[in-house]
């Protein structure tokens, strides 16, 4: 039975989604950007390229089995979808933003009757209802930042990444409504019917993400320093120690090290007399 995957057809999530699928070993060819769907070479898998905001609907309806989209889109859809894996990219937050001169410091300070411009009306309405505020939600598509300047709205609810766009338009964040990132989502029905096939794809993608933030570190270390190495080079379950042919005083040490540990790990190896220190990139890491 064909496994159907949906990914965004454009925007900040699209290229990264394609990159993850490719690195995971799913070949969708080079002309994927010109098609609405492609078949993965050598696999009974089809990849659909659709709007990110439509993916929750397609997953919920059963038209596709699972998809990559932002959790903000899932939250806006209102569907109870299953999050199979957070993908650690596309990080942003859906925030209430007000003009710089506004006294508003949170949603509770918004006067009843205020006009809120947003392309996320469901989340916005649920938020203000939850705090007992009666506001007028104005649904727009894009360019929310200009609405207060035009007098269309008193404030906005919009996605924020760095906050630079808000500053350029003389707006500031007052409160975060929802934090988002890209994720693999599915329905409970699809998970029951195609769990094994979906887990294979999800775990392959997870192995790509796990490998990207780490390096494979190798070094020749004095045998007498093995105990010391274990203190600062944990690796996955501890470093691997191998004999070096014809050299009884040195051993080869290998370990997977995160980027944040790499600088100190190399310096510590040098201090204890290690030689031949080498780091390698990894395509995938199954832990």
ZIWOJO-V660149 format. One record per pair of residues at least 4 apart in sequence whose C-alpha atoms are under 8 Angstrom apart, sorted by the first residue. I is the first residue (numbers start at 1). J is the second residue. Records with the same first field share a line. If there is no record, write none. Layout:
I=J, J
This chain:
1=44
2=44, 45, 46
3=44, 45, 46, 64, 65, 194, 197, 198
4=45, 46, 47, 48, 64, 65, 66
5=45, 46, 47, 48, 64, 65, 66, 67, 68
6=47, 48, 49, 50, 55, 64, 66, 67, 68
7=14, 17, 18, 47, 48, 49, 50, 51, 52, 55, 67, 68, 69
8=13, 14, 17, 49, 50, 51, 52, 55, 68, 69
9=14, 33, 49, 50, 51, 52
10=14, 15, 51
11=15
12=16, 90
13=17, 69, 70, 90, 182
14=18
15=19
16=20
17=21, 68
18=22
19=23
20=24, 205, 208, 209
21=25, 26, 27, 205
22=26, 27, 28
23=205, 208, 283, 284
24=201, 204, 205, 207, 208, 284
25=204
26=40, 41
27=40, 41
28=32, 38, 39, 40, 41, 47
29=40, 41
31=35
32=36, 37, 38
35=49
36=48, 49, 50
37=46, 47, 48, 49
38=46, 47, 48
39=43, 44, 45, 46, 47
40=44, 45, 46, 47
50=54, 55
51=55
52=68, 69, 70, 73
53=69, 73, 74
54=58
55=59, 67, 68, 69
56=60, 67, 69, 73, 74, 77, 79, 81, 185
57=61, 77, 79
58=62, 63, 64
59=63, 64, 65, 66, 67, 185, 186, 187
60=79, 81, 186, 187
62=187, 190
65=186, 187, 190, 194
66=184, 185, 186, 187, 190, 198
67=184, 185, 186
68=182, 183, 184, 185
69=73, 74, 182, 183, 184, 185
70=74, 90, 180, 181, 182, 183
71=75, 180, 181, 182, 183
72=76, 94, 178, 179, 180, 181
73=77
74=78, 79, 81
75=79, 123
76=120, 121, 122, 123
77=122
78=122
80=187
81=185, 186, 187, 188
82=185, 186, 187, 188
83=183, 184, 185, 186
84=183, 184, 185, 186, 202
85=183, 184, 185, 202, 206
86=181, 182, 183, 184
87=181, 182, 183, 184, 206, 209
88=181, 182, 183
89=181, 182
90=180, 181, 182
91=161, 179, 180, 181, 182
92=159, 160, 161, 179, 180, 181
93=159, 160, 161, 176, 177, 178, 179, 180
94=157, 158, 159, 160, 176, 177, 178, 179, 180
95=157, 158, 159, 160, 173, 174, 175, 176, 177, 178
96=106, 107, 155, 156, 157, 158, 173, 174, 175, 176, 177
97=155, 156, 157, 158, 166, 171, 172, 173, 174, 175
98=102, 104, 154, 155, 156, 171, 172, 173, 174
99=148, 155, 170, 171, 172
100=170, 171, 172
103=109
104=109, 110, 174
105=109, 174, 175
106=110, 174, 175
107=128, 131, 174, 175
108=131, 133
110=114, 133
111=133, 135
112=133, 134, 135
113=134, 135, 136
114=134, 135, 136, 153, 154, 155
115=135, 136, 137, 138, 152, 153, 154, 155
116=135, 136, 137, 138, 153, 154, 155, 156, 157
117=137, 138, 139, 140, 144, 147, 152, 153, 154, 155, 156, 157
118=124, 137, 138, 139, 140, 141, 144, 156, 157, 158
119=139, 140, 141, 142, 144, 157, 158
120=124, 139, 157, 158
121=125, 137, 138, 139
122=126
123=127
124=128, 137, 157, 177
125=129, 137
126=130
127=131, 177
128=132, 133, 134, 135
129=133, 134
138=153
140=144
143=147
144=156, 157, 158
145=156, 165, 166, 169, 171
146=150, 169
147=151, 152, 153, 154, 155, 156
148=152, 153, 154, 155, 156
163=167, 172
164=168
165=169
166=170, 171, 172, 173
167=171, 172
184=202
186=190, 191
187=191
188=192
189=193
190=194, 195
191=195, 198
194=198
195=199
196=200
197=201
198=202
199=203
200=204
201=205
202=206
203=207
204=208, 284
205=209
206=210
207=211, 284, 285, 286, 287
208=212, 283, 284, 285
209=213, 284
210=214, 284, 285, 286
211=215, 281, 282, 283, 284, 285
212=281, 282, 283, 284
213=258, 259
214=256, 257, 258, 259, 281, 282
215=256, 257, 258, 259, 262, 279, 280, 281, 282
216=254, 255, 256, 257, 279, 280, 281, 282
217=254, 255, 256, 257, 277, 278, 279, 280
218=252, 253, 254, 255, 276, 277, 278, 279
219=252, 253, 254, 269, 274, 275, 276, 277, 278
220=250, 251, 252, 253, 274, 275, 276, 277
221=225, 226, 250, 251, 252, 253, 269, 272, 273, 274, 275
222=226, 249, 250, 251, 272, 273, 274
223=248, 249, 250, 251
224=249
225=229, 272
226=230
227=231
228=232
229=233, 269
230=234, 238, 239
232=265, 268
233=238, 239, 255, 257, 265
234=238, 239, 255
235=239, 255, 256, 257
236=255, 256, 287
238=255
239=253, 254, 255, 256
240=253, 254, 255
241=251, 252, 253, 254
242=251, 252, 253
243=248, 250, 251, 252
244=248, 250, 251, 252
247=251
257=261, 262
258=262
259=263
261=265
262=266
263=267
264=268
265=269
266=270, 277
267=271
268=272
269=273, 274
270=274, 275
